[in-house]
Each structure stands twice: as structure tokens, then as C-alpha cells.
Amino acid sequence: MVSFDHYTLGYLSFALMSLAMLSGAFIFISKRRDAWIKVHIVISIVAYIVMALAIWLVR
């Protein structure tokens, strides 16, 4: 079982932010912009929630 400590949440937030940047690039590259905008919004919100949890865990 995965424990949700600072390191796990930190790596998870880093991975999600990398995916958010990649999906943001696909908004400009792809012809299906509406779909990529929705994917980008969802990934970004989840990434910021995980990042806030990691910061809250440290404090």
C-alpha cells in the first residue's frame, strides 16, 4: 500500500504538473482543442490539490 507522505505527494504533484504542461502544449498543437482544454483543466486542478496537500502535510 502506498503511504501518502510528503515525498509521495511531492513526486505525484511533479508528475501531474508535467502532464499539465504537456496537455497545455497539445492545446496549441492539436486540432481537438476543446478536448485538450478540458483535460488540461482537470489535470491542473488535481495537481494543485495534491500540491496543497503536500505543503499542508509539511507544515
Predicted model as a PDB file, atoms N, CA, C, CB and O in Angstrom, pLDDT in the B-factor column:
MODEL        1                                                                  
ATOM      1  N   MET A   1       0.841  -1.187   0.000  1.00 56.00           N  
ATOM      2  CA  MET A   1       0.000   0.000   0.000  1.00 56.00           C  
ATOM      3  C   MET A   1       0.880   1.242   0.000  1.00 56.00           C  
ATOM      4  CB  MET A   1      -0.953   0.003   1.217  1.00 56.00           C  
ATOM      5  O   MET A   1       1.918   1.278   0.660  1.00 56.00           O  
ATOM      6  N   VAL A   2       0.469   2.230  -0.724  1.00 61.00           N  
ATOM      7  CA  VAL A   2       1.238   3.470  -0.839  1.00 61.00           C  
ATOM      8  C   VAL A   2       0.886   4.381   0.328  1.00 61.00           C  
ATOM      9  CB  VAL A   2       0.962   4.182  -2.199  1.00 61.00           C  
ATOM     10  O   VAL A   2      -0.285   4.658   0.589  1.00 61.00           O  
ATOM     11  N   SER A   3       1.911   4.835   1.017  1.00 67.00           N  
ATOM     12  CA  SER A   3       1.655   5.798   2.091  1.00 67.00           C  
ATOM     13  C   SER A   3       1.733   7.207   1.507  1.00 67.00           C  
ATOM     14  CB  SER A   3       2.677   5.622   3.272  1.00 67.00           C  
ATOM     15  O   SER A   3       2.578   7.506   0.663  1.00 67.00           O  
ATOM     16  N   PHE A   4       0.842   8.044   1.973  1.00 71.00           N  
ATOM     17  CA  PHE A   4       0.782   9.399   1.442  1.00 71.00           C  
ATOM     18  C   PHE A   4       1.608  10.322   2.323  1.00 71.00           C  
ATOM     19  CB  PHE A   4      -0.679   9.895   1.348  1.00 71.00           C  
ATOM     20  O   PHE A   4       1.069  11.088   3.121  1.00 71.00           O  
ATOM     21  N   ASP A   5       2.909  10.240   2.168  1.00 74.00           N  
ATOM     22  CA  ASP A   5       3.788  11.137   2.900  1.00 74.00           C  
ATOM     23  C   ASP A   5       4.183  12.292   1.982  1.00 74.00           C  
ATOM     24  CB  ASP A   5       5.046  10.384   3.428  1.00 74.00           C  
ATOM     25  O   ASP A   5       3.704  12.404   0.854  1.00 74.00           O  
ATOM     26  N   HIS A   6       5.052  13.127   2.484  1.00 77.00           N  
ATOM     27  CA  HIS A   6       5.461  14.313   1.743  1.00 77.00           C  
ATOM     28  C   HIS A   6       6.137  13.949   0.432  1.00 77.00           C  
ATOM     29  CB  HIS A   6       6.392  15.162   2.586  1.00 77.00           C  
ATOM     30  O   HIS A   6       5.901  14.601  -0.586  1.00 77.00           O  
ATOM     31  N   TYR A   7       6.968  12.927   0.439  1.00 82.00           N  
ATOM     32  CA  TYR A   7       7.713  12.569  -0.765  1.00 82.00           C  
ATOM     33  C   TYR A   7       6.788  12.015  -1.851  1.00 82.00           C  
ATOM     34  CB  TYR A   7       8.799  11.545  -0.428  1.00 82.00           C  
ATOM     35  O   TYR A   7       6.925  12.361  -3.024  1.00 82.00           O  
ATOM     36  N   THR A   8       5.850  11.158  -1.456  1.00 83.00           N  
ATOM     37  CA  THR A   8       4.916  10.601  -2.432  1.00 83.00           C  
ATOM     38  C   THR A   8       4.059  11.696  -3.042  1.00 83.00           C  
ATOM     39  CB  THR A   8       4.027   9.537  -1.783  1.00 83.00           C  
ATOM     40  O   THR A   8       3.879  11.737  -4.260  1.00 83.00           O  
ATOM     41  N   LEU A   9       3.531  12.580  -2.217  1.00 83.00           N  
ATOM     42  CA  LEU A   9       2.708  13.673  -2.738  1.00 83.00           C  
ATOM     43  C   LEU A   9       3.534  14.639  -3.575  1.00 83.00           C  
ATOM     44  CB  LEU A   9       2.033  14.424  -1.591  1.00 83.00           C  
ATOM     45  O   LEU A   9       3.031  15.196  -4.551  1.00 83.00           O  
ATOM     46  N   GLY A  10       4.781  14.844  -3.210  1.00 85.00           N  
ATOM     47  CA  GLY A  10       5.656  15.722  -3.989  1.00 85.00           C  
ATOM     48  C   GLY A  10       5.936  15.168  -5.372  1.00 85.00           C  
ATOM     49  O   GLY A  10       5.856  15.891  -6.366  1.00 85.00           O  
ATOM     50  N   TYR A  11       6.266  13.880  -5.437  1.00 89.00           N  
ATOM     51  CA  TYR A  11       6.518  13.261  -6.735  1.00 89.00           C  
ATOM     52  C   TYR A  11       5.245  13.212  -7.576  1.00 89.00           C  
ATOM     53  CB  TYR A  11       7.083  11.849  -6.551  1.00 89.00           C  
ATOM     54  O   TYR A  11       5.290  13.405  -8.791  1.00 89.00           O  
ATOM     55  N   LEU A  12       4.109  12.952  -6.924  1.00 88.00           N  
ATOM     56  CA  LEU A  12       2.846  12.919  -7.635  1.00 88.00           C  
ATOM     57  C   LEU A  12       2.481  14.297  -8.191  1.00 88.00           C  
ATOM     58  CB  LEU A  12       1.745  12.414  -6.718  1.00 88.00           C  
ATOM     59  O   LEU A  12       2.002  14.407  -9.320  1.00 88.00           O  
ATOM     60  N   SER A  13       2.707  15.338  -7.403  1.00 91.00           N  
ATOM     61  CA  SER A  13       2.404  16.687  -7.892  1.00 91.00           C  
ATOM     62  C   SER A  13       3.352  17.088  -9.025  1.00 91.00           C  
ATOM     63  CB  SER A  13       2.495  17.706  -6.741  1.00 91.00           C  
ATOM     64  O   SER A  13       2.942  17.767  -9.966  1.00 91.00           O  
ATOM     65  N   PHE A  14       4.610  16.672  -8.935  1.00 92.00           N  
ATOM     66  CA  PHE A  14       5.558  16.962 -10.019  1.00 92.00           C  
ATOM     67  C   PHE A  14       5.125  16.265 -11.310  1.00 92.00           C  
ATOM     68  CB  PHE A  14       6.989  16.518  -9.625  1.00 92.00           C  
ATOM     69  O   PHE A  14       5.179  16.858 -12.387  1.00 92.00           O  
ATOM     70  N   ALA A  15       4.696  15.007 -11.199  1.00 94.00           N  
ATOM     71  CA  ALA A  15       4.257  14.273 -12.384  1.00 94.00           C  
ATOM     72  C   ALA A  15       2.994  14.900 -12.971  1.00 94.00           C  
ATOM     73  CB  ALA A  15       4.006  12.795 -12.038  1.00 94.00           C  
ATOM     74  O   ALA A  15       2.870  15.015 -14.190  1.00 94.00           O  
ATOM     75  N   LEU A  16       2.061  15.304 -12.116  1.00 94.00           N  
ATOM     76  CA  LEU A  16       0.833  15.912 -12.613  1.00 94.00           C  
ATOM     77  C   LEU A  16       1.095  17.274 -13.247  1.00 94.00           C  
ATOM     78  CB  LEU A  16      -0.177  16.051 -11.485  1.00 94.00           C  
ATOM     79  O   LEU A  16       0.456  17.626 -14.239  1.00 94.00           O  
ATOM     80  N   MET A  17       2.023  18.041 -12.691  1.00 94.00           N  
ATOM     81  CA  MET A  17       2.353  19.326 -13.295  1.00 94.00           C  
ATOM     82  C   MET A  17       3.041  19.129 -14.643  1.00 94.00           C  
ATOM     83  CB  MET A  17       3.247  20.146 -12.356  1.00 94.00           C  
ATOM     84  O   MET A  17       2.835  19.925 -15.559  1.00 94.00           O  
ATOM     85  N   SER A  18       3.843  18.094 -14.777  1.00 95.00           N  
ATOM     86  CA  SER A  18       4.453  17.793 -16.067  1.00 95.00           C  
ATOM     87  C   SER A  18       3.391  17.406 -17.091  1.00 95.00           C  
ATOM     88  CB  SER A  18       5.485  16.669 -15.922  1.00 95.00           C  
ATOM     89  O   SER A  18       3.461  17.811 -18.251  1.00 95.00           O  
ATOM     90  N   LEU A  19       2.412  16.622 -16.658  1.00 95.00           N  
ATOM     91  CA  LEU A  19       1.310  16.277 -17.562  1.00 95.00           C  
ATOM     92  C   LEU A  19       0.473  17.500 -17.916  1.00 95.00           C  
ATOM     93  CB  LEU A  19       0.420  15.206 -16.929  1.00 95.00           C  
ATOM     94  O   LEU A  19      -0.027  17.607 -19.036  1.00 95.00           O  
ATOM     95  N   ALA A  20       0.316  18.422 -16.970  1.00 95.00           N  
ATOM     96  CA  ALA A  20      -0.435  19.643 -17.249  1.00 95.00           C  
ATOM     97  C   ALA A  20       0.288  20.495 -18.294  1.00 95.00           C  
ATOM     98  CB  ALA A  20      -0.648  20.451 -15.956  1.00 95.00           C  
ATOM     99  O   ALA A  20      -0.346  21.077 -19.174  1.00 95.00           O  
ATOM    100  N   MET A  21       1.613  20.563 -18.191  1.00 95.00           N  
ATOM    101  CA  MET A  21       2.365  21.314 -19.204  1.00 95.00           C  
ATOM    102  C   MET A  21       2.273  20.643 -20.571  1.00 95.00           C  
ATOM    103  CB  MET A  21       3.835  21.450 -18.787  1.00 95.00           C  
ATOM    104  O   MET A  21       2.172  21.321 -21.594  1.00 95.00           O  
ATOM    105  N   LEU A  22       2.309  19.312 -20.588  1.00 95.00           N  
ATOM    106  CA  LEU A  22       2.197  18.584 -21.845  1.00 95.00           C  
ATOM    107  C   LEU A  22       0.814  18.761 -22.468  1.00 95.00           C  
ATOM    108  CB  LEU A  22       2.488  17.101 -21.624  1.00 95.00           C  
ATOM    109  O   LEU A  22       0.695  18.957 -23.678  1.00 95.00           O  
ATOM    110  N   SER A  23      -0.224  18.691 -21.648  1.00 94.00           N  
ATOM    111  CA  SER A  23      -1.568  18.892 -22.185  1.00 94.00           C  
ATOM    112  C   SER A  23      -1.772  20.336 -22.640  1.00 94.00           C  
ATOM    113  CB  SER A  23      -2.620  18.517 -21.137  1.00 94.00           C  
ATOM    114  O   SER A  23      -2.522  20.589 -23.582  1.00 94.00           O  
ATOM    115  N   GLY A  24      -1.106  21.283 -21.975  1.00 94.00           N  
ATOM    116  CA  GLY A  24      -1.157  22.672 -22.434  1.00 94.00           C  
ATOM    117  C   GLY A  24      -0.505  22.845 -23.788  1.00 94.00           C  
ATOM    118  O   GLY A  24      -0.959  23.652 -24.600  1.00 94.00           O  
ATOM    119  N   ALA A  25       0.551  22.099 -24.037  1.00 95.00           N  
ATOM    120  CA  ALA A  25       1.195  22.161 -25.357  1.00 95.00           C  
ATOM    121  C   ALA A  25       0.300  21.549 -26.429  1.00 95.00           C  
ATOM    122  CB  ALA A  25       2.553  21.437 -25.329  1.00 95.00           C  
ATOM    123  O   ALA A  25       0.261  22.024 -27.564  1.00 95.00           O  
ATOM    124  N   PHE A  26      -0.417  20.488 -26.058  1.00 93.00           N  
ATOM    125  CA  PHE A  26      -1.319  19.861 -27.029  1.00 93.00           C  
ATOM    126  C   PHE A  26      -2.495  20.751 -27.387  1.00 93.00           C  
ATOM    127  CB  PHE A  26      -1.831  18.546 -26.488  1.00 93.00           C  
ATOM    128  O   PHE A  26      -3.115  20.561 -28.434  1.00 93.00           O  
ATOM    129  N   ILE A  27      -2.814  21.718 -26.538  1.00 93.00           N  
ATOM    130  CA  ILE A  27      -3.883  22.665 -26.879  1.00 93.00           C  
ATOM    131  C   ILE A  27      -3.507  23.426 -28.146  1.00 93.00           C  
ATOM    132  CB  ILE A  27      -4.145  23.655 -25.705  1.00 93.00           C  
ATOM    133  O   ILE A  27      -4.355  23.670 -29.004  1.00 93.00           O  
ATOM    134  N   PHE A  28      -2.242  23.798 -28.261  1.00 92.00           N  
ATOM    135  CA  PHE A  28      -1.790  24.573 -29.417  1.00 92.00           C  
ATOM    136  C   PHE A  28      -1.460  23.703 -30.618  1.00 92.00           C  
ATOM    137  CB  PHE A  28      -0.583  25.390 -29.046  1.00 92.00           C  
ATOM    138  O   PHE A  28      -1.549  24.162 -31.757  1.00 92.00           O  
ATOM    139  N   ILE A  29      -1.077  22.444 -30.379  1.00 94.00           N  
ATOM    140  CA  ILE A  29      -0.663  21.569 -31.473  1.00 94.00           C  
ATOM    141  C   ILE A  29      -1.844  20.867 -32.123  1.00 94.00           C  
ATOM    142  CB  ILE A  29       0.326  20.543 -30.971  1.00 94.00           C  
ATOM    143  O   ILE A  29      -1.907  20.749 -33.347  1.00 94.00           O  
ATOM    144  N   SER A  30      -2.775  20.403 -31.305  1.00 89.00           N  
ATOM    145  CA  SER A  30      -3.850  19.544 -31.788  1.00 89.00           C  
ATOM    146  C   SER A  30      -4.999  20.336 -32.396  1.00 89.00           C  
ATOM    147  CB  SER A  30      -4.368  18.685 -30.662  1.00 89.00           C  
ATOM    148  O   SER A  30      -5.188  21.521 -32.119  1.00 89.00           O  
ATOM    149  N   LYS A  31      -5.759  19.636 -33.235  1.00 88.00           N  
ATOM    150  CA  LYS A  31      -6.953  20.255 -33.812  1.00 88.00           C  
ATOM    151  C   LYS A  31      -8.151  20.095 -32.894  1.00 88.00           C  
ATOM    152  CB  LYS A  31      -7.260  19.653 -35.179  1.00 88.00           C  
ATOM    153  O   LYS A  31      -9.155  20.788 -33.058  1.00 88.00           O  
ATOM    154  N   ARG A  32      -8.056  19.178 -31.920  1.00 89.00           N  
ATOM    155  CA  ARG A  32      -9.142  18.961 -30.960  1.00 89.00           C  
ATOM    156  C   ARG A  32      -8.875  19.787 -29.703  1.00 89.00           C  
ATOM    157  CB  ARG A  32      -9.283  17.446 -30.604  1.00 89.00           C  
ATOM    158  O   ARG A  32      -8.637  19.232 -28.630  1.00 89.00           O  
ATOM    159  N   ARG A  33      -8.913  21.089 -29.836  1.00 91.00           N  
ATOM    160  CA  ARG A  33      -8.553  21.979 -28.742  1.00 91.00           C  
ATOM    161  C   ARG A  33      -9.508  21.909 -27.565  1.00 91.00           C  
ATOM    162  CB  ARG A  33      -8.487  23.379 -29.238  1.00 91.00           C  
ATOM    163  O   ARG A  33      -9.076  21.981 -26.414  1.00 91.00           O  
ATOM    164  N   ASP A  34     -10.796  21.771 -27.835  1.00 91.00           N  
ATOM    165  CA  ASP A  34     -11.774  21.744 -26.742  1.00 91.00           C  
ATOM    166  C   ASP A  34     -11.545  20.560 -25.807  1.00 91.00           C  
ATOM    167  CB  ASP A  34     -13.192  21.689 -27.306  1.00 91.00           C  
ATOM    168  O   ASP A  34     -11.654  20.697 -24.588  1.00 91.00           O  
ATOM    169  N   ALA A  35     -11.233  19.418 -26.369  1.00 92.00           N  
ATOM    170  CA  ALA A  35     -10.976  18.239 -25.542  1.00 92.00           C  
ATOM    171  C   ALA A  35      -9.713  18.425 -24.708  1.00 92.00           C  
ATOM    172  CB  ALA A  35     -10.851  16.985 -26.419  1.00 92.00           C  
ATOM    173  O   ALA A  35      -9.691  18.070 -23.529  1.00 92.00           O  
ATOM    174  N   TRP A  36      -8.649  18.984 -25.316  1.00 93.00           N  
ATOM    175  CA  TRP A  36      -7.408  19.177 -24.584  1.00 93.00           C  
ATOM    176  C   TRP A  36      -7.534  20.263 -23.519  1.00 93.00           C  
ATOM    177  CB  TRP A  36      -6.291  19.525 -25.543  1.00 93.00           C  
ATOM    178  O   TRP A  36      -6.865  20.198 -22.487  1.00 93.00           O  
ATOM    179  N   ILE A  37      -8.376  21.249 -23.756  1.00 94.00           N  
ATOM    180  CA  ILE A  37      -8.601  22.275 -22.743  1.00 94.00           C  
ATOM    181  C   ILE A  37      -9.260  21.663 -21.514  1.00 94.00           C  
ATOM    182  CB  ILE A  37      -9.468  23.416 -23.306  1.00 94.00           C  
ATOM    183  O   ILE A  37      -8.887  21.980 -20.385  1.00 94.00           O  
ATOM    184  N   LYS A  38     -10.238  20.790 -21.729  1.00 95.00           N  
ATOM    185  CA  LYS A  38     -10.901  20.119 -20.607  1.00 95.00           C  
ATOM    186  C   LYS A  38      -9.944  19.210 -19.854  1.00 95.00           C  
ATOM    187  CB  LYS A  38     -12.096  19.313 -21.101  1.00 95.00           C  
ATOM    188  O   LYS A  38      -9.939  19.192 -18.623  1.00 95.00           O  
ATOM    189  N   VAL A  39      -9.132  18.451 -20.590  1.00 94.00           N  
ATOM    190  CA  VAL A  39      -8.144  17.579 -19.952  1.00 94.00           C  
ATOM    191  C   VAL A  39      -7.147  18.409 -19.154  1.00 94.00           C  
ATOM    192  CB  VAL A  39      -7.406  16.723 -21.005  1.00 94.00           C  
ATOM    193  O   VAL A  39      -6.783  18.041 -18.038  1.00 94.00           O  
ATOM    194  N   HIS A  40      -6.708  19.522 -19.718  1.00 94.00           N  
ATOM    195  CA  HIS A  40      -5.748  20.391 -19.062  1.00 94.00           C  
ATOM    196  C   HIS A  40      -6.317  20.979 -17.763  1.00 94.00           C  
ATOM    197  CB  HIS A  40      -5.329  21.513 -20.008  1.00 94.00           C  
ATOM    198  O   HIS A  40      -5.618  21.051 -16.752  1.00 94.00           O  
ATOM    199  N   ILE A  41      -7.556  21.386 -17.796  1.00 96.00           N  
ATOM    200  CA  ILE A  41      -8.185  21.955 -16.605  1.00 96.00           C  
ATOM    201  C   ILE A  41      -8.289  20.916 -15.494  1.00 96.00           C  
ATOM    202  CB  ILE A  41      -9.576  22.506 -16.944  1.00 96.00           C  
ATOM    203  O   ILE A  41      -7.994  21.209 -14.335  1.00 96.00           O  
ATOM    204  N   VAL A  42      -8.704  19.711 -15.843  1.00 96.00           N  
ATOM    205  CA  VAL A  42      -8.851  18.654 -14.837  1.00 96.00           C  
ATOM    206  C   VAL A  42      -7.503  18.276 -14.236  1.00 96.00           C  
ATOM    207  CB  VAL A  42      -9.514  17.415 -15.453  1.00 96.00           C  
ATOM    208  O   VAL A  42      -7.377  18.163 -13.016  1.00 96.00           O  
ATOM    209  N   ILE A  43      -6.506  18.083 -15.073  1.00 95.00           N  
ATOM    210  CA  ILE A  43      -5.176  17.713 -14.579  1.00 95.00           C  
ATOM    211  C   ILE A  43      -4.599  18.833 -13.711  1.00 95.00           C  
ATOM    212  CB  ILE A  43      -4.221  17.405 -15.761  1.00 95.00           C  
ATOM    213  O   ILE A  43      -3.992  18.560 -12.675  1.00 95.00           O  
ATOM    214  N   SER A  44      -4.782  20.073 -14.119  1.00 94.00           N  
ATOM    215  CA  SER A  44      -4.238  21.195 -13.353  1.00 94.00           C  
ATOM    216  C   SER A  44      -4.896  21.326 -11.986  1.00 94.00           C  
ATOM    217  CB  SER A  44      -4.410  22.488 -14.129  1.00 94.00           C  
ATOM    218  O   SER A  44      -4.216  21.587 -10.993  1.00 94.00           O  
ATOM    219  N   ILE A  45      -6.204  21.147 -11.926  1.00 95.00           N  
ATOM    220  CA  ILE A  45      -6.895  21.243 -10.632  1.00 95.00           C  
ATOM    221  C   ILE A  45      -6.447  20.128  -9.697  1.00 95.00           C  
ATOM    222  CB  ILE A  45      -8.423  21.184 -10.827  1.00 95.00           C  
ATOM    223  O   ILE A  45      -6.190  20.371  -8.518  1.00 95.00           O  
ATOM    224  N   VAL A  46      -6.351  18.914 -10.215  1.00 94.00           N  
ATOM    225  CA  VAL A  46      -5.898  17.791  -9.391  1.00 94.00           C  
ATOM    226  C   VAL A  46      -4.456  18.018  -8.931  1.00 94.00           C  
ATOM    227  CB  VAL A  46      -6.010  16.459 -10.176  1.00 94.00           C  
ATOM    228  O   VAL A  46      -4.118  17.713  -7.788  1.00 94.00           O  
ATOM    229  N   ALA A  47      -3.614  18.544  -9.803  1.00 93.00           N  
ATOM    230  CA  ALA A  47      -2.214  18.800  -9.445  1.00 93.00           C  
ATOM    231  C   ALA A  47      -2.115  19.847  -8.335  1.00 93.00           C  
ATOM    232  CB  ALA A  47      -1.420  19.265 -10.681  1.00 93.00           C  
ATOM    233  O   ALA A  47      -1.323  19.681  -7.407  1.00 93.00           O  
ATOM    234  N   TYR A  48      -2.891  20.904  -8.413  1.00 93.00           N  
ATOM    235  CA  TYR A  48      -2.845  21.918  -7.375  1.00 93.00           C  
ATOM    236  C   TYR A  48      -3.402  21.412  -6.058  1.00 93.00           C  
ATOM    237  CB  TYR A  48      -3.602  23.138  -7.813  1.00 93.00           C  
ATOM    238  O   TYR A  48      -2.925  21.819  -4.999  1.00 93.00           O  
ATOM    239  N   ILE A  49      -4.396  20.538  -6.092  1.00 92.00           N  
ATOM    240  CA  ILE A  49      -4.912  19.958  -4.849  1.00 92.00           C  
ATOM    241  C   ILE A  49      -3.856  19.063  -4.198  1.00 92.00           C  
ATOM    242  CB  ILE A  49      -6.205  19.152  -5.120  1.00 92.00           C  
ATOM    243  O   ILE A  49      -3.652  19.124  -2.986  1.00 92.00           O  
ATOM    244  N   VAL A  50      -3.193  18.243  -4.990  1.00 88.00           N  
ATOM    245  CA  VAL A  50      -2.139  17.378  -4.465  1.00 88.00           C  
ATOM    246  C   VAL A  50      -0.978  18.215  -3.937  1.00 88.00           C  
ATOM    247  CB  VAL A  50      -1.646  16.403  -5.551  1.00 88.00           C  
ATOM    248  O   VAL A  50      -0.393  17.888  -2.905  1.00 88.00           O  
ATOM    249  N   MET A  51      -0.644  19.296  -4.644  1.00 89.00           N  
ATOM    250  CA  MET A  51       0.432  20.163  -4.185  1.00 89.00           C  
ATOM    251  C   MET A  51       0.071  20.839  -2.869  1.00 89.00           C  
ATOM    252  CB  MET A  51       0.754  21.212  -5.242  1.00 89.00           C  
ATOM    253  O   MET A  51       0.913  20.957  -1.978  1.00 89.00           O  
ATOM    254  N   ALA A  52      -1.171  21.282  -2.744  1.00 90.00           N  
ATOM    255  CA  ALA A  52      -1.605  21.904  -1.488  1.00 90.00           C  
ATOM    256  C   ALA A  52      -1.583  20.892  -0.345  1.00 90.00           C  
ATOM    257  CB  ALA A  52      -3.018  22.499  -1.641  1.00 90.00           C  
ATOM    258  O   ALA A  52      -1.233  21.241   0.783  1.00 90.00           O  
ATOM    259  N   LEU A  53      -1.953  19.648  -0.626  1.00 86.00           N  
ATOM    260  CA  LEU A  53      -1.877  18.608   0.407  1.00 86.00           C  
ATOM    261  C   LEU A  53      -0.443  18.344   0.835  1.00 86.00           C  
ATOM    262  CB  LEU A  53      -2.510  17.315  -0.094  1.00 86.00           C  
ATOM    263  O   LEU A  53      -0.173  18.148   2.020  1.00 86.00           O  
ATOM    264  N   ALA A  54       0.477  18.337  -0.124  1.00 85.00           N  
ATOM    265  CA  ALA A  54       1.884  18.119   0.212  1.00 85.00           C  
ATOM    266  C   ALA A  54       2.421  19.259   1.070  1.00 85.00           C  
ATOM    267  CB  ALA A  54       2.726  17.977  -1.064  1.00 85.00           C  
ATOM    268  O   ALA A  54       3.156  19.017   2.027  1.00 85.00           O  
ATOM    269  N   ILE A  55       2.068  20.474   0.745  1.00 86.00           N  
ATOM    270  CA  ILE A  55       2.521  21.626   1.538  1.00 86.00           C  
ATOM    271  C   ILE A  55       1.884  21.594   2.913  1.00 86.00           C  
ATOM    272  CB  ILE A  55       2.186  22.954   0.826  1.00 86.00           C  
ATOM    273  O   ILE A  55       2.543  21.890   3.910  1.00 86.00           O  
ATOM    274  N   TRP A  56       0.595  21.235   2.980  1.00 86.00           N  
ATOM    275  CA  TRP A  56      -0.102  21.193   4.258  1.00 86.00           C  
ATOM    276  C   TRP A  56       0.473  20.093   5.151  1.00 86.00           C  
ATOM    277  CB  TRP A  56      -1.605  20.973   4.040  1.00 86.00           C  
ATOM    278  O   TRP A  56       0.526  20.250   6.371  1.00 86.00           O  
ATOM    279  N   LEU A  57       0.903  18.985   4.551  1.00 80.00           N  
ATOM    280  CA  LEU A  57       1.490  17.881   5.307  1.00 80.00           C  
ATOM    281  C   LEU A  57       2.820  18.287   5.928  1.00 80.00           C  
ATOM    282  CB  LEU A  57       1.682  16.660   4.407  1.00 80.00           C  
ATOM    283  O   LEU A  57       3.142  17.851   7.033  1.00 80.00           O  
ATOM    284  N   VAL A  58       3.589  19.105   5.243  1.00 76.00           N  
ATOM    285  CA  VAL A  58       4.885  19.534   5.755  1.00 76.00           C  
ATOM    286  C   VAL A  58       4.725  20.500   6.927  1.00 76.00           C  
ATOM    287  CB  VAL A  58       5.703  20.189   4.643  1.00 76.00           C  
ATOM    288  O   VAL A  58       5.490  20.455   7.890  1.00 76.00           O  
ATOM    289  N   ARG A  59       3.738  21.356   6.835  1.00 75.00           N  
ATOM    290  CA  ARG A  59       3.529  22.341   7.889  1.00 75.00           C  
ATOM    291  C   ARG A  59       2.955  21.652   9.064  1.00 75.00           C  
ATOM    292  CB  ARG A  59       2.624  23.481   7.438  1.00 75.00           C  
ATOM    293  O   ARG A  59       2.692  22.289  10.084  1.00 75.00           O  
TER     294      ARG A  59                                                      
ENDMDL                                                                          
END                                                                             
